[in-house]
Amino acid sequence: MGEKSIKKLNIGIIGLGLIGGSFARAFSTKTPHRVFGRGRTPASESASAALKAGAIAGELTDAIWPTLDVLIFAVNPRTTVELLAVGRGLAPAEGFGGGKYLPLLKPGCIVTDAGGIKRGVVAAMEQAAQKYPALQFIAAHPMAGREFSGFSASFAELFAGASVLLIPVNASQAALEALKELLSDIGFNTPKVTTAAEHDKMIAYTSQLCHAISACYCLNPLSSEHEGFSAGSFKDLTRVARLNAQMWAELFCDNADELSATLEEFIAQISALKRAVEARDEAEVFNILSNANERRLTF
């Protein structure tokens, strides 16, 4: 992080699946910083796997919390909201809540996340910031992933060349720049600062709609007979249907208003194509395909 890169930061990561594990591997191999992590639940074996792989220097224990310079929630947005809940520590079996760990963090610690939707997380951060104004809350969404999950699927180069979206909640400009630089150190391109509302609107289109279309496409009865009839386009369109169904169901439902609007627009477009095909209106089919091709050439 520029001149600050010489200093070894302590980075805590909650959740060591694909994203959290890749963060741990990237920071441990690409920077001088020390990484401490723990799974989403006490029963998780991901911390042991991360230790064995050298992705973390140690587990994120009570003694480590006060030393952290950065804390990353690499869990589903709902879980992040639960963990940020001020004054509501979770039951021992569930792990820990905001009532337990936020008071332990030192002033200036950057608290961020890696979830796929932002309005709920930002609202929880805003509430937490009222009680802990010395903490630097910045919501984040790394635009990277793959069709596999768990620590075993993580790798240090996952974020190479990827975009990352940032929503400052209660953060100084210095803290925002520090986080940008830290993320740049592990391969992210120039971060894009946005708002929670704009984030959720755009992600409904650029990510959630793609997964929805892929899932529905795979449900076609002909999918079981594709062998020998399919090529690159089939593989491209079906790839993201291989997903963590529980996580994506949460993301879809927690962003229902924006995803519904985006699905409505898609239904209108595909319905127009269907009508043109049924009418054998080749000129209209050509217009639709040509307009799409021209639009694609612009990005």
C-alpha positions as CSV (number, residue, x, y, z in Angstrom):
1,M,0.0,0.0,0.0
2,G,2.6,2.6,-1.1
3,E,4.7,3.6,1.8
4,K,2.3,1.7,4.1
5,S,3.1,-1.5,2.3
6,I,6.3,-1.8,4.4
7,K,4.1,-2.2,7.5
8,K,2.7,-5.6,8.1
9,L,-1.1,-5.3,8.6
10,N,-3.2,-7.8,10.4
11,I,-6.1,-8.8,8.2
12,G,-9.0,-10.8,9.7
13,I,-11.3,-12.8,7.4
14,I,-14.6,-14.3,8.5
15,G,-15.6,-17.1,6.1
16,L,-13.0,-19.1,4.2
17,G,-14.9,-20.4,1.2
18,L,-14.2,-19.5,-2.4
19,I,-14.0,-15.8,-1.9
20,G,-12.6,-15.6,1.7
21,G,-10.1,-18.4,0.9
22,S,-9.0,-16.6,-2.2
23,F,-8.6,-13.4,-0.2
24,A,-6.5,-15.3,2.3
25,R,-4.3,-16.9,-0.3
26,A,-3.8,-13.7,-2.2
27,F,-2.9,-11.6,0.8
28,S,-0.6,-14.3,2.1
29,T,1.3,-14.7,-1.2
30,K,1.2,-11.3,-2.7
31,T,1.7,-9.0,0.3
32,P,3.7,-8.9,3.6
33,H,0.5,-8.8,5.6
34,R,-0.6,-11.4,8.2
35,V,-3.9,-13.1,7.7
36,F,-6.1,-14.6,10.4
37,G,-9.3,-16.4,9.5
38,R,-12.1,-18.5,10.7
39,G,-15.0,-20.3,9.1
40,R,-18.5,-19.0,9.1
41,T,-19.4,-21.3,12.0
42,P,-17.3,-22.9,14.8
43,A,-17.9,-26.3,13.2
44,S,-16.3,-25.3,9.9
45,E,-13.1,-27.1,9.0
46,S,-12.1,-24.3,6.6
47,A,-9.7,-22.7,9.1
48,S,-7.8,-25.9,9.5
49,A,-7.6,-26.3,5.7
50,A,-6.4,-22.7,5.3
51,L,-3.7,-23.2,8.0
52,K,-2.5,-26.3,6.3
53,A,-2.3,-24.6,3.0
54,G,-0.4,-21.6,4.4
55,A,-3.3,-19.2,3.5
56,I,-3.6,-17.9,7.0
57,A,-1.0,-17.3,9.8
58,G,-3.5,-18.4,12.5
59,E,-7.1,-18.6,13.4
60,L,-9.1,-15.5,14.3
61,T,-9.3,-15.9,18.0
62,D,-10.4,-13.4,20.7
63,A,-6.8,-12.3,21.3
64,I,-6.4,-11.3,17.6
65,W,-9.5,-9.0,17.3
66,P,-7.8,-5.9,19.0
67,T,-4.8,-6.2,16.6
68,L,-6.7,-6.1,13.3
69,D,-6.2,-3.4,10.8
70,V,-8.8,-4.8,8.4
71,L,-11.7,-7.1,8.9
72,I,-13.4,-8.8,5.9
73,F,-16.8,-10.5,6.0
74,A,-16.5,-13.1,3.3
75,V,-19.9,-14.7,4.0
76,N,-23.5,-14.3,2.5
77,P,-25.0,-10.9,3.0
78,R,-27.6,-12.2,5.4
79,T,-24.9,-13.6,7.6
80,T,-22.9,-10.3,7.5
81,V,-26.0,-8.4,8.6
82,E,-26.5,-10.9,11.5
83,L,-22.8,-10.5,12.5
84,L,-23.0,-6.7,12.4
85,A,-26.1,-6.6,14.6
86,V,-25.1,-4.2,17.4
87,G,-26.1,-5.4,20.9
88,R,-27.2,-8.8,19.7
89,G,-24.5,-11.3,20.2
90,L,-25.3,-14.7,18.6
91,A,-25.8,-17.8,20.6
92,P,-22.5,-19.7,21.3
93,A,-23.4,-22.4,18.7
94,E,-23.8,-19.7,16.1
95,G,-20.4,-18.1,16.7
96,F,-20.4,-14.4,17.5
97,G,-22.3,-11.2,16.9
98,G,-21.7,-7.5,16.7
99,G,-22.2,-7.2,20.5
100,K,-19.1,-9.3,21.1
101,Y,-16.5,-8.4,18.6
102,L,-17.0,-4.8,17.3
103,P,-16.0,-3.3,20.7
104,L,-12.8,-5.2,20.5
105,L,-11.7,-3.7,17.2
106,K,-9.2,-0.8,17.5
107,P,-10.1,2.7,16.2
108,G,-9.4,3.1,12.5
109,C,-9.9,-0.6,11.7
110,I,-11.4,-1.0,8.3
111,V,-14.5,-3.2,8.3
112,T,-15.6,-4.4,4.9
113,D,-17.4,-7.3,3.2
114,A,-17.6,-9.3,0.0
115,G,-21.3,-9.9,-0.5
116,G,-23.3,-9.9,-3.7
117,I,-26.0,-7.4,-2.6
118,K,-25.5,-4.2,-0.6
119,R,-28.6,-2.4,0.7
120,G,-29.0,-4.7,3.8
121,V,-25.3,-4.8,4.6
122,V,-25.0,-1.0,4.2
123,A,-28.0,-0.4,6.5
124,A,-26.4,-2.7,9.1
125,M,-23.1,-0.9,8.8
126,E,-24.8,2.4,9.2
127,Q,-26.3,1.2,12.4
128,A,-23.1,-0.2,13.7
129,A,-21.2,3.0,12.8
130,Q,-23.6,5.0,15.1
131,K,-22.3,3.1,18.1
132,Y,-18.7,2.6,16.8
133,P,-17.9,5.8,14.9
134,A,-14.1,5.2,15.1
135,L,-14.4,2.1,12.9
136,Q,-14.1,2.6,9.1
137,F,-17.0,0.9,7.4
138,I,-16.8,0.3,3.7
139,A,-19.0,-2.2,1.9
140,A,-17.4,-4.0,-1.0
141,H,-18.2,-6.5,-3.7
142,P,-15.4,-8.2,-5.6
143,M,-16.6,-9.0,-9.2
144,A,-15.0,-12.4,-9.3
145,G,-16.0,-15.9,-8.8
146,R,-16.3,-19.4,-10.4
147,E,-18.8,-22.2,-10.5
148,F,-17.2,-24.0,-7.6
149,S,-17.4,-23.3,-3.9
150,G,-15.5,-23.9,-0.7
151,F,-11.9,-23.4,0.4
152,S,-10.7,-26.1,-1.9
153,A,-11.9,-24.1,-4.9
154,S,-10.1,-20.9,-3.8
155,F,-6.9,-19.6,-5.4
156,A,-4.6,-16.6,-5.1
157,E,-5.2,-15.4,-8.7
158,L,-9.0,-15.3,-8.5
159,F,-9.0,-11.4,-8.4
160,A,-6.4,-10.8,-11.0
161,G,-7.8,-8.1,-13.3
162,A,-11.2,-8.1,-11.6
163,S,-13.4,-5.1,-10.8
164,V,-14.4,-4.3,-7.2
165,L,-17.3,-2.2,-6.2
166,L,-17.0,0.0,-3.0
167,I,-19.7,1.8,-1.0
168,P,-18.2,4.0,1.7
169,V,-20.5,4.0,4.8
170,N,-18.5,5.6,7.6
171,A,-15.0,6.0,6.3
172,S,-12.4,8.7,5.8
173,Q,-10.9,9.4,2.4
174,A,-7.7,8.0,3.8
175,A,-9.3,4.8,4.8
176,L,-11.0,4.5,1.4
177,E,-7.7,5.0,-0.4
178,A,-6.0,2.5,1.8
179,L,-8.5,-0.1,1.0
180,K,-8.3,0.6,-2.7
181,E,-4.5,0.2,-2.6
182,L,-4.8,-3.0,-0.5
183,L,-7.1,-4.5,-3.0
184,S,-4.9,-3.4,-5.9
185,D,-2.0,-5.2,-4.3
186,I,-3.8,-8.5,-4.8
187,G,-4.8,-7.9,-8.4
188,F,-8.0,-5.9,-8.6
189,N,-8.3,-3.2,-11.2
190,T,-9.2,0.4,-10.3
191,P,-12.2,0.1,-7.9
192,K,-15.5,1.7,-8.7
193,V,-17.2,3.7,-5.9
194,T,-21.0,3.5,-6.0
195,T,-24.1,3.5,-3.8
196,A,-26.0,0.5,-2.4
197,A,-29.1,1.3,-4.4
198,E,-27.1,1.6,-7.7
199,H,-25.1,-1.5,-6.9
200,D,-28.2,-3.7,-6.3
201,K,-29.9,-2.3,-9.5
202,M,-26.9,-3.0,-11.7
203,I,-26.0,-6.4,-10.1
204,A,-29.6,-7.6,-10.8
205,Y,-28.8,-7.2,-14.5
206,T,-25.1,-8.0,-14.8
207,S,-25.0,-11.0,-12.5
208,Q,-28.3,-12.2,-11.1
209,L,-30.2,-12.2,-14.4
210,C,-27.3,-14.2,-16.0
211,H,-27.6,-16.9,-13.3
212,A,-31.4,-16.9,-13.6
213,I,-31.3,-17.4,-17.4
214,S,-28.7,-20.1,-17.1
215,A,-30.7,-22.0,-14.5
216,C,-33.9,-21.8,-16.5
217,Y,-32.0,-22.8,-19.7
218,C,-30.7,-26.0,-18.0
219,L,-34.2,-26.9,-16.9
220,N,-35.2,-27.5,-20.6
221,P,-36.0,-31.2,-21.0
222,L,-33.7,-31.3,-24.0
223,S,-30.7,-30.6,-21.8
224,S,-30.4,-34.2,-20.9
225,E,-29.9,-35.0,-24.6
226,H,-27.4,-32.4,-25.5
227,E,-24.4,-34.8,-25.9
228,G,-23.0,-34.5,-29.4
229,F,-25.3,-31.6,-30.3
230,S,-23.7,-28.9,-28.1
231,A,-20.6,-26.7,-28.5
232,G,-19.1,-23.5,-27.0
233,S,-22.4,-21.5,-26.8
234,F,-24.1,-24.3,-24.8
235,K,-21.1,-24.5,-22.4
236,D,-21.0,-20.7,-22.0
237,L,-24.7,-20.4,-21.3
238,T,-24.9,-23.3,-18.8
239,R,-21.7,-22.6,-16.9
240,V,-23.1,-20.4,-14.2
241,A,-26.1,-22.7,-13.5
242,R,-23.6,-24.7,-11.5
243,L,-23.9,-22.6,-8.3
244,N,-24.5,-22.6,-4.6
245,A,-28.3,-22.8,-4.7
246,Q,-28.8,-21.7,-1.1
247,M,-26.6,-18.6,-1.5
248,W,-28.2,-17.6,-4.8
249,A,-31.7,-18.1,-3.5
250,E,-30.9,-15.7,-0.7
251,L,-29.4,-13.2,-3.1
252,F,-32.4,-13.4,-5.5
253,C,-35.0,-13.0,-2.8
254,D,-33.1,-10.3,-0.9
255,N,-32.9,-8.3,-4.1
256,A,-36.3,-9.3,-5.3
257,D,-37.5,-5.8,-6.4
258,E,-34.5,-5.1,-8.7
259,L,-34.3,-8.7,-10.0
260,S,-38.0,-8.8,-10.7
261,A,-37.8,-5.6,-12.7
262,T,-34.8,-6.9,-14.7
263,L,-36.6,-10.2,-15.3
264,E,-39.6,-8.3,-16.6
265,E,-37.5,-6.4,-19.1
266,F,-35.9,-9.7,-20.2
267,I,-39.3,-11.4,-20.6
268,A,-40.5,-8.5,-22.8
269,Q,-37.4,-8.8,-25.0
270,I,-37.6,-12.6,-25.4
271,S,-41.4,-12.4,-25.9
272,A,-40.9,-9.9,-28.8
273,L,-38.5,-12.4,-30.4
274,K,-40.9,-15.3,-29.8
275,R,-43.7,-13.4,-31.6
276,A,-41.5,-12.5,-34.5
277,V,-40.4,-16.1,-34.9
278,E,-43.9,-17.5,-34.6
279,A,-45.0,-15.0,-37.3
280,R,-42.0,-16.0,-39.5
281,D,-41.3,-12.3,-39.6
282,E,-37.7,-12.6,-40.8
283,A,-37.2,-8.9,-41.1
284,E,-38.2,-8.4,-37.5
285,V,-36.0,-11.3,-36.3
286,F,-33.2,-9.7,-38.2
287,N,-33.8,-6.3,-36.6
288,I,-33.8,-7.8,-33.1
289,L,-30.6,-9.8,-33.7
290,S,-28.9,-6.9,-35.5
291,N,-29.7,-4.4,-32.8
292,A,-28.3,-6.8,-30.2
293,N,-25.2,-7.3,-32.2
294,E,-24.7,-3.6,-32.5
295,R,-25.3,-3.1,-28.8
296,R,-22.7,-5.8,-28.0
297,L,-20.1,-4.1,-30.1
298,T,-20.3,-1.1,-27.8
299,F,-19.0,-2.8,-24.7
